[in-house]
Amino acid sequence: CRGAGIKPIGAADVWIGNPNAPDKPFRAMLIIRNDAGYLRLSELLTEAYVGKDRNIHHAELNPEWLANGDNSGLICLS
């Protein structure tokens, strides 16, 4: 792709926990803007799959995780 002048895009389709209705999480697309965004998205996904306060039924991001970090390297589509 890079040889043809095309910049690849990395992203993840994620579920974000809904504190008001735990059985109805929000859905969002997190797109990587830069190296910092790649690292941040990797941290969030790792926490969703193996973290101690993860949802045991499916991978779901906790809204507190998003609030407690630098997300400037990510673009969120909701």
A tleap script that builds the chain and sets N, CA, C and O, in Angstrom:
source leaprc.protein.ff14SB
mol = sequence {
  NCYS ARG GLY ALA GLY ILE LYS PRO ILE GLY
  ALA ALA ASP VAL TRP ILE GLY ASN PRO ASN
  ALA PRO ASP LYS PRO PHE ARG ALA MET LEU
  ILE ILE ARG ASN ASP ALA GLY TYR LEU ARG
  LEU SER GLU LEU LEU THR GLU ALA TYR VAL
  GLY LYS ASP ARG ASN ILE HIE HIE ALA GLU
  LEU ASN PRO GLU TRP LEU ALA ASN GLY ASP
  ASN SER GLY LEU ILE CYS LEU CSER
}
set mol.1.N position { 0.820 -1.205 0.000 }
set mol.1.CA position { 0.000 0.000 0.000 }
set mol.1.C position { 0.856 1.257 0.000 }
set mol.1.O position { 0.623 2.180 -0.781 }
set mol.2.N position { 1.848 1.283 0.883 }
set mol.2.CA position { 2.672 2.497 0.976 }
set mol.2.C position { 3.418 2.770 -0.326 }
set mol.2.O position { 3.594 3.928 -0.704 }
set mol.3.N position { 3.856 1.721 -1.014 }
set mol.3.CA position { 4.543 1.890 -2.286 }
set mol.3.C position { 3.659 2.536 -3.335 }
set mol.3.O position { 4.156 3.220 -4.230 }
set mol.4.N position { 2.357 2.328 -3.234 }
set mol.4.CA position { 1.395 2.918 -4.166 }
set mol.4.C position { 0.867 4.256 -3.674 }
set mol.4.O position { -0.004 4.854 -4.305 }
set mol.5.N position { 1.400 4.734 -2.530 }
set mol.5.CA position { 0.957 6.025 -1.996 }
set mol.5.C position { -0.316 5.942 -1.174 }
set mol.5.O position { -0.955 6.958 -0.902 }
set mol.6.N position { -0.685 4.728 -0.778 }
set mol.6.CA position { -1.898 4.539 0.026 }
set mol.6.C position { -1.498 4.312 1.473 }
set mol.6.O position { -0.711 3.413 1.769 }
set mol.7.N position { -2.032 5.117 2.370 }
set mol.7.CA position { -1.729 4.961 3.786 }
set mol.7.C position { -2.773 4.026 4.413 }
set mol.7.O position { -3.970 4.307 4.356 }
set mol.8.N position { -2.323 2.922 5.005 }
set mol.8.CA position { -3.285 1.997 5.626 }
set mol.8.C position { -3.940 2.620 6.855 }
set mol.8.O position { -3.361 3.480 7.520 }
set mol.9.N position { -5.151 2.170 7.139 }
set mol.9.CA position { -5.901 2.660 8.288 }
set mol.9.C position { -6.126 1.503 9.247 }
set mol.9.O position { -6.561 0.425 8.843 }
set mol.10.N position { -5.824 1.736 10.532 }
set mol.10.CA position { -6.099 0.753 11.569 }
set mol.10.C position { -7.263 1.235 12.417 }
set mol.10.O position { -7.353 2.417 12.746 }
set mol.11.N position { -8.143 0.327 12.765 }
set mol.11.CA position { -9.322 0.709 13.546 }
set mol.11.C position { -9.890 -0.517 14.251 }
set mol.11.O position { -9.505 -1.651 13.966 }
set mol.12.N position { -10.807 -0.266 15.171 }
set mol.12.CA position { -11.525 -1.337 15.852 }
set mol.12.C position { -12.967 -0.910 16.087 }
set mol.12.O position { -13.240 0.221 16.488 }
set mol.13.N position { -13.873 -1.829 15.834 }
set mol.13.CA position { -15.287 -1.643 16.138 }
set mol.13.C position { -15.463 -2.139 17.572 }
set mol.13.O position { -15.248 -3.321 17.841 }
set mol.14.N position { -15.846 -1.262 18.493 }
set mol.14.CA position { -15.868 -1.611 19.918 }
set mol.14.C position { -17.235 -1.365 20.550 }
set mol.14.O position { -18.049 -0.589 20.049 }
set mol.15.N position { -17.454 -2.050 21.659 }
set mol.15.CA position { -18.603 -1.810 22.525 }
set mol.15.C position { -18.112 -1.013 23.725 }
set mol.15.O position { -17.062 -1.322 24.288 }
set mol.16.N position { -18.863 0.010 24.117 }
set mol.16.CA position { -18.525 0.828 25.289 }
set mol.16.C position { -19.673 0.698 26.277 }
set mol.16.O position { -20.835 0.906 25.928 }
set mol.17.N position { -19.335 0.352 27.513 }
set mol.17.CA position { -20.348 0.130 28.539 }
set mol.17.C position { -21.256 1.336 28.746 }
set mol.17.O position { -20.815 2.484 28.696 }
set mol.18.N position { -22.524 1.050 28.976 }
set mol.18.CA position { -23.531 2.078 29.224 }
set mol.18.C position { -23.898 2.025 30.704 }
set mol.18.O position { -24.567 1.083 31.130 }
set mol.19.N position { -23.475 3.019 31.507 }
set mol.19.CA position { -23.759 2.976 32.945 }
set mol.19.C position { -25.254 3.014 33.277 }
set mol.19.O position { -25.668 2.493 34.312 }
set mol.20.N position { -26.065 3.624 32.407 }
set mol.20.CA position { -27.507 3.736 32.671 }
set mol.20.C position { -28.279 2.487 32.282 }
set mol.20.O position { -29.343 2.213 32.838 }
set mol.21.N position { -27.753 1.733 31.332 }
set mol.21.CA position { -28.404 0.495 30.883 }
set mol.21.C position { -27.310 -0.521 30.554 }
set mol.21.O position { -26.908 -0.642 29.397 }
set mol.22.N position { -26.823 -1.255 31.566 }
set mol.22.CA position { -25.696 -2.180 31.352 }
set mol.22.C position { -25.929 -3.225 30.261 }
set mol.22.O position { -24.969 -3.723 29.672 }
set mol.23.N position { -27.187 -3.562 29.986 }
set mol.23.CA position { -27.477 -4.562 28.960 }
set mol.23.C position { -27.558 -3.962 27.551 }
set mol.23.O position { -27.814 -4.682 26.586 }
set mol.24.N position { -27.340 -2.633 27.429 }
set mol.24.CA position { -27.390 -1.951 26.129 }
set mol.24.C position { -26.134 -1.081 25.943 }
set mol.24.O position { -26.209 0.143 26.043 }
set mol.25.N position { -24.978 -1.715 25.673 }
set mol.25.CA position { -23.752 -0.926 25.498 }
set mol.25.C position { -23.798 -0.103 24.216 }
set mol.25.O position { -24.554 -0.408 23.293 }
set mol.26.N position { -22.984 0.937 24.173 }
set mol.26.CA position { -22.859 1.780 22.992 }
set mol.26.C position { -21.881 1.130 22.029 }
set mol.26.O position { -21.012 0.362 22.441 }
set mol.27.N position { -22.023 1.434 20.759 }
set mol.27.CA position { -21.103 0.920 19.749 }
set mol.27.C position { -20.362 2.095 19.131 }
set mol.27.O position { -20.958 3.138 18.862 }
set mol.28.N position { -19.054 1.927 18.903 }
set mol.28.CA position { -18.249 2.989 18.316 }
set mol.28.C position { -17.128 2.393 17.476 }
set mol.28.O position { -16.741 1.239 17.662 }
set mol.29.N position { -16.618 3.190 16.559 }
set mol.29.CA position { -15.456 2.825 15.755 }
set mol.29.C position { -14.305 3.711 16.211 }
set mol.29.O position { -14.391 4.936 16.129 }
set mol.30.N position { -13.224 3.092 16.694 }
set mol.30.CA position { -12.039 3.834 17.105 }
set mol.30.C position { -10.983 3.687 16.019 }
set mol.30.O position { -10.518 2.583 15.735 }
set mol.31.N position { -10.609 4.814 15.411 }
set mol.31.CA position { -9.654 4.830 14.307 }
set mol.31.C position { -8.326 5.384 14.810 }
set mol.31.O position { -8.298 6.378 15.536 }
set mol.32.N position { -7.246 4.752 14.430 }
set mol.32.CA position { -5.907 5.158 14.852 }
set mol.32.C position { -5.431 6.331 13.998 }
set mol.32.O position { -5.464 6.272 12.769 }
set mol.33.N position { -4.982 7.413 14.674 }
set mol.33.CA position { -4.437 8.585 13.971 }
set mol.33.C position { -2.924 8.541 13.845 }
set mol.33.O position { -2.363 9.009 12.854 }
set mol.34.N position { -2.258 7.974 14.857 }
set mol.34.CA position { -0.801 8.010 14.902 }
set mol.34.C position { -0.292 6.878 15.798 }
set mol.34.O position { -1.070 6.036 16.245 }
set mol.35.N position { 1.019 6.863 16.055 }
set mol.35.CA position { 1.605 5.803 16.883 }
set mol.35.C position { 1.023 5.783 18.290 }
set mol.35.O position { 0.789 4.715 18.856 }
set mol.36.N position { 0.789 6.971 18.856 }
set mol.36.CA position { 0.207 7.046 20.203 }
set mol.36.C position { -1.201 6.447 20.215 }
set mol.36.O position { -1.593 5.799 21.185 }
set mol.37.N position { -1.951 6.661 19.149 }
set mol.37.CA position { -3.290 6.086 19.039 }
set mol.37.C position { -3.255 4.574 18.948 }
set mol.37.O position { -4.111 3.892 19.513 }
set mol.38.N position { -2.259 4.046 18.232 }
set mol.38.CA position { -2.102 2.596 18.143 }
set mol.38.C position { -1.843 2.002 19.529 }
set mol.38.O position { -2.445 0.997 19.905 }
set mol.39.N position { -0.943 2.633 20.279 }
set mol.39.CA position { -0.636 2.143 21.622 }
set mol.39.C position { -1.844 2.240 22.541 }
set mol.39.O position { -2.113 1.319 23.313 }
set mol.40.N position { -2.574 3.348 22.463 }
set mol.40.CA position { -3.755 3.535 23.322 }
set mol.40.C position { -4.845 2.511 22.992 }
set mol.40.O position { -5.441 1.924 23.896 }
set mol.41.N position { -5.102 2.298 21.707 }
set mol.41.CA position { -6.114 1.319 21.321 }
set mol.41.C position { -5.702 -0.080 21.765 }
set mol.41.O position { -6.543 -0.869 22.195 }
set mol.42.N position { -4.420 -0.388 21.665 }
set mol.42.CA position { -3.920 -1.675 22.137 }
set mol.42.C position { -4.152 -1.838 23.632 }
set mol.42.O position { -4.547 -2.913 24.085 }
set mol.43.N position { -3.907 -0.774 24.406 }
set mol.43.CA position { -4.145 -0.812 25.858 }
set mol.43.C position { -5.616 -1.058 26.164 }
set mol.43.O position { -5.947 -1.892 27.007 }
set mol.44.N position { -6.496 -0.337 25.484 }
set mol.44.CA position { -7.932 -0.458 25.740 }
set mol.44.C position { -8.437 -1.863 25.402 }
set mol.44.O position { -9.191 -2.458 26.172 }
set mol.45.N position { -8.020 -2.387 24.256 }
set mol.45.CA position { -8.478 -3.718 23.858 }
set mol.45.C position { -7.927 -4.801 24.773 }
set mol.45.O position { -8.623 -5.767 25.087 }
set mol.46.N position { -6.685 -4.643 25.198 }
set mol.46.CA position { -6.104 -5.609 26.132 }
set mol.46.C position { -6.876 -5.606 27.439 }
set mol.46.O position { -7.186 -6.668 27.979 }
set mol.47.N position { -7.187 -4.435 27.946 }
set mol.47.CA position { -7.952 -4.316 29.197 }
set mol.47.C position { -9.334 -4.952 29.040 }
set mol.47.O position { -9.825 -5.598 29.966 }
set mol.48.N position { -9.962 -4.775 27.881 }
set mol.48.CA position { -11.297 -5.339 27.644 }
set mol.48.C position { -11.281 -6.865 27.624 }
set mol.48.O position { -12.259 -7.504 28.012 }
set mol.49.N position { -10.178 -7.442 27.176 }
set mol.49.CA position { -10.107 -8.903 27.075 }
set mol.49.C position { -9.532 -9.587 28.305 }
set mol.49.O position { -9.952 -10.695 28.638 }
set mol.50.N position { -8.580 -8.956 28.994 }
set mol.50.CA position { -7.919 -9.649 30.092 }
set mol.50.C position { -7.885 -8.868 31.406 }
set mol.50.O position { -7.360 -9.375 32.397 }
set mol.51.N position { -8.424 -7.661 31.440 }
set mol.51.CA position { -8.387 -6.843 32.653 }
set mol.51.C position { -9.223 -7.421 33.778 }
set mol.51.O position { -10.136 -8.215 33.549 }
set mol.52.N position { -8.900 -7.011 34.997 }
set mol.52.CA position { -9.605 -7.557 36.165 }
set mol.52.C position { -11.049 -7.070 36.272 }
set mol.52.O position { -11.885 -7.771 36.842 }
set mol.53.N position { -11.364 -5.883 35.736 }
set mol.53.CA position { -12.741 -5.391 35.801 }
set mol.53.C position { -13.419 -5.421 34.429 }
set mol.53.O position { -14.185 -4.521 34.083 }
set mol.54.N position { -13.126 -6.470 33.656 }
set mol.54.CA position { -13.699 -6.622 32.326 }
set mol.54.C position { -15.095 -7.244 32.395 }
set mol.54.O position { -15.479 -7.809 33.419 }
set mol.55.N position { -15.833 -7.138 31.322 }
set mol.55.CA position { -17.120 -7.799 31.184 }
set mol.55.C position { -16.838 -9.243 30.796 }
set mol.55.O position { -16.185 -9.492 29.782 }
set mol.56.N position { -17.313 -10.191 31.579 }
set mol.56.CA position { -16.981 -11.600 31.325 }
set mol.56.C position { -17.756 -12.198 30.147 }
set mol.56.O position { -17.398 -13.272 29.664 }
set mol.57.N position { -18.805 -11.529 29.677 }
set mol.57.CA position { -19.629 -12.068 28.598 }
set mol.57.C position { -19.093 -11.704 27.216 }
set mol.57.O position { -19.184 -12.509 26.288 }
set mol.58.N position { -18.538 -10.507 27.067 }
set mol.58.CA position { -17.949 -10.079 25.803 }
set mol.58.C position { -17.000 -8.910 26.054 }
set mol.58.O position { -17.057 -8.263 27.100 }
set mol.59.N position { -16.129 -8.650 25.084 }
set mol.59.CA position { -15.174 -7.544 25.221 }
set mol.59.C position { -15.931 -6.217 25.145 }
set mol.59.O position { -16.609 -5.931 24.159 }
set mol.60.N position { -15.806 -5.427 26.187 }
set mol.60.CA position { -16.513 -4.154 26.278 }
set mol.60.C position { -15.613 -3.159 27.004 }
set mol.60.O position { -15.083 -3.465 28.072 }
set mol.61.N position { -15.441 -1.973 26.432 }
set mol.61.CA position { -14.633 -0.951 27.062 }
set mol.61.C position { -15.424 -0.282 28.177 }
set mol.61.O position { -16.605 0.026 28.013 }
set mol.62.N position { -14.781 -0.065 29.287 }
set mol.62.CA position { -15.381 0.639 30.415 }
set mol.62.C position { -15.212 2.142 30.162 }
set mol.62.O position { -14.100 2.567 29.847 }
set mol.63.N position { -16.251 2.959 30.283 }
set mol.63.CA position { -16.120 4.396 30.044 }
set mol.63.C position { -15.041 5.054 30.909 }
set mol.63.O position { -14.445 6.049 30.497 }
set mol.64.N position { -14.789 4.514 32.089 }
set mol.64.CA position { -13.744 5.063 32.957 }
set mol.64.C position { -12.360 4.903 32.339 }
set mol.64.O position { -11.492 5.753 32.536 }
set mol.65.N position { -12.148 3.818 31.591 }
set mol.65.CA position { -10.857 3.626 30.935 }
set mol.65.C position { -10.606 4.732 29.922 }
set mol.65.O position { -9.483 5.217 29.790 }
set mol.66.N position { -11.649 5.129 29.213 }
set mol.66.CA position { -11.508 6.196 28.227 }
set mol.66.C position { -11.259 7.542 28.900 }
set mol.66.O position { -10.517 8.375 28.379 }
set mol.67.N position { -11.878 7.751 30.054 }
set mol.67.CA position { -11.719 9.017 30.775 }
set mol.67.C position { -10.354 9.141 31.431 }
set mol.67.O position { -9.888 10.254 31.674 }
set mol.68.N position { -9.706 8.025 31.720 }
set mol.68.CA position { -8.435 8.039 32.454 }
set mol.68.C position { -7.224 7.825 31.556 }
set mol.68.O position { -6.289 7.127 31.946 }
set mol.69.N position { -7.224 8.401 30.386 }
set mol.69.CA position { -6.077 8.236 29.503 }
set mol.69.C position { -6.080 9.270 28.399 }
set mol.69.O position { -7.050 10.008 28.219 }
set mol.70.N position { -4.985 9.315 27.664 }
set mol.70.CA position { -4.843 10.246 26.548 }
set mol.70.C position { -5.356 9.571 25.277 }
set mol.70.O position { -4.732 8.646 24.758 }
set mol.71.N position { -6.476 10.034 24.795 }
set mol.71.CA position { -7.096 9.468 23.602 }
set mol.71.C position { -6.904 10.352 22.375 }
set mol.71.O position { -7.603 10.187 21.375 }
set mol.72.N position { -5.953 11.294 22.447 }
set mol.72.CA position { -5.775 12.239 21.347 }
set mol.72.C position { -5.276 11.570 20.064 }
set mol.72.O position { -5.370 12.170 18.993 }
set mol.73.N position { -4.759 10.368 20.141 }
set mol.73.CA position { -4.304 9.652 18.961 }
set mol.73.C position { -5.393 8.803 18.327 }
set mol.73.O position { -5.123 8.040 17.399 }
set mol.74.N position { -6.621 8.926 18.816 }
set mol.74.CA position { -7.745 8.155 18.298 }
set mol.74.C position { -8.830 9.076 17.759 }
set mol.74.O position { -9.025 10.185 18.256 }
set mol.75.N position { -9.527 8.604 16.744 }
set mol.75.CA position { -10.721 9.269 16.227 }
set mol.75.C position { -11.888 8.337 16.534 }
set mol.75.O position { -11.816 7.140 16.256 }
set mol.76.N position { -12.954 8.875 17.101 }
set mol.76.CA position { -14.110 8.068 17.467 }
set mol.76.C position { -15.296 8.406 16.572 }
set mol.76.O position { -15.704 9.563 16.474 }
set mol.77.N position { -15.842 7.384 15.923 }
set mol.77.CA position { -17.080 7.522 15.174 }
set mol.77.C position { -18.158 6.777 15.932 }
set mol.77.O position { -17.986 5.609 16.281 }
set mol.78.N position { -19.259 7.441 16.186 }
set mol.78.CA position { -20.329 6.783 16.934 }
set mol.78.C position { -21.672 6.961 16.245 }
set mol.78.O position { -22.688 6.470 16.737 }
savepdb mol mol.pdb
quit
